[in-house]
Amino acid sequence: MKRSIASRVREYFDTNRENVFQLKPYLLKDGKKHPVAIICPGGGYRRICGFIEGHPYAKKLNAMGYHAIVVYYRVNVLARYPAPQDDLARAVRVVHAHAEQWNLDMTGYSVWGSSAGGHLAASFGTENMGYLHYDLPKPGALILTYPVVTMGEKAHEGSRNFLLGTNPSEEEIAFASIEQQVTENYPPTFLWWGDSDTCVDPDNSRMLRSALEEKNIPCQCVEYAGVEHGTGIGKGLPCEGWFEKAVAFWEKQR
């Protein structure tokens, strides 16, 4: 039975209006184990843009032979740290707990994030906000798409305000600035951004690239000329193909 257009639109534009922790699994139905990607869409810690950086990523990963889990984490008035980080950690625990039931190969699982979801995914690699803090297995790779990185001078103001409040201390800013929290335990990272991004300053990604290189973290960093923010998969744009590069990078880390 064909689904109605309204049903498909609701699925595609799901923005978690209830603003509660939710997982949306996209599982292959062949009865075989496959690697899994855990996806954090963006939205400035104000909303969840699953229609751009959740559903399309998951469906493309399915087509490439991977399971995918989209995380709907708490945002807006409920986004104050550590709520989103707690939700991502909870998601990783749930996914590991269902590995057998869902036929998930958890070896070298990946965590994906775009924009503010990129900050959330990137924070999962840190010692103070991430997998070590929550006593969880280290991901094989982080895949970061035009991420919010810093909470300092070049911060995306909306993301910082929702996560830390409108008047965070210098200590809070440093604590939540990913470029200041990269250690030798940080996971391998695929990172890309556009040089024409007027929403999240491209220097966010450049600062993270420098931090990764300084700590000798395996990374692949790509800056695309003429690409703006929120492009998602980027079909028909200069960044088209980043998705396949990211998956290839992930596979090398597994």
C-alpha positions, 0 to 999 in steps of 0.5 A: 500500500502506497503511503500518502504524500502527507505521511511522507512529508511528516516523515521527511520533516520530522523535527521532534516537536515533543522535544524529548529524547527519541531514536529513529532507527533505519535498519536494513532488513536482510537479516545480516549484521552491518556497521552502524552510524549514529546521526545527530542532525543540526538546528542550532540547539534550537530545533532538529533539522532531521529533514536535511541532515537526518533522514537523507543521511540515513537513507543514503547510508542504508543504500550503501549497506549500513544501518543508521540511527538518527538521534532526536536530542533535547533542544531549545529551552531544554538544551542547556548543557549537559542535556544534549550530551546526555541524550547522545550518550543514552543513544549510544547505550541504547544502540549497543544494548540492541546490537544483537536484536537489530543486527548491528556490527558495533565494531568501529561504529561512527557518530555523525553530526552537522552544524550544532549536531556537529558540535554534539558529535564532536563533543562525544570525542572529548574527555570532558563531555564524551565517550570517556566521561560516559564510560562508553566504547570509543567510536571508530570515527566522527563525521562532522559536517560544517560543525559548530566548534568553538563557544568563544569569539567565533561561536555561533551565537544561537547555539552557544546561547541555547547550550550555555545560556546568554552569559557563560563564564570563561570556564564554561566557554573553554569547557564546551569549545571543542578545539580546546578539548582535543586530546590524544584520545580523540577519535579519527575525524572526517571534517568538511565545511564550505568557505562561504558559510555565513551561518557558522564561521568557517574558522570553527572548522579550521580551528578544529583541524589545527587541534586535530593535527596538533594532537596527531589525530587521524583526520581528513579535512576538506574545505569546499570553495563556494559552499554555504551552510546547511547543504546536507548531502550537497547534490549538485553542489561543489561539495557533492561526493563528500558523503562517499569520502566520509564513508571511505574514511570511516571504513579505513578506521574500522 
